Amino acid sequence: MMKSKVPMTLKDGIVLAGLLLIIVGTSLACNDHKAPQADPIEVGTATINLSAVTNSNRIEVFKEVKQASRLPTFVLNELGGIADPGQPFNATDVVDSRLPMQQLIVAAVSEKYCIATYWRGGLVLRLETTVFEVSVKRKWVSNGGGLNFRDLKNTIESGRILQFHEVQ
């Protein structure tokens, strides 16, 4: 099938030029406005209300942690080793003794608490979230959790993790 070429008329050219001027003008006008301030949670800091977990009205300022080595020593000891996000770990019951059984997904640390969501390998790969009260060496463990910092905050505050239980 042969396509015929239709020549552009002067009217078509004027319409096209007008559209281009509108697009360029809109783009320049948009660049003239100040950029909105960054959402604090996007820069890795957020207040999280822990009342749904700890049964107290604890509101803490948390900072996002992206490396397992930056977790508090108590947390690292309790987890018995944890891989950084995207790093190899024992996801199944076929265990390589050189690898940890957990892989960090997202974590947040405050002065008194640490919240970590991670994959735990074994017979069944499961997603777990643990809230550690570091100063008194207490923790709450649950199945499920947040897959990023914003989701972790929303998950904890909304009480969507209903199976938290305190472990001493």
Salt bridges, closest charged atoms under 4 A:
ASP39 OD2 - ARG150 NH2 2.62
GLU42 OE2 - ARG150 NH2 2.68
GLU60 OE2 - ARG58 NH2 2.14
GLU78 OE1 - LYS139 NZ 2.89
ASP96 OD2 - ARG98 NH2 2.85
GLU128 OE1 - ARG120 NE 2.97
GLU128 OE2 - ARG126 NE 2.80
GLU133 OE1 - ARG138 NH2 2.43
ASP151 OD1 - ARG160 NH2 3.31
GLU157 OE2 - LYS153 NZ 2.97
GLU166 OE2 - ARG138 NH1 3.20
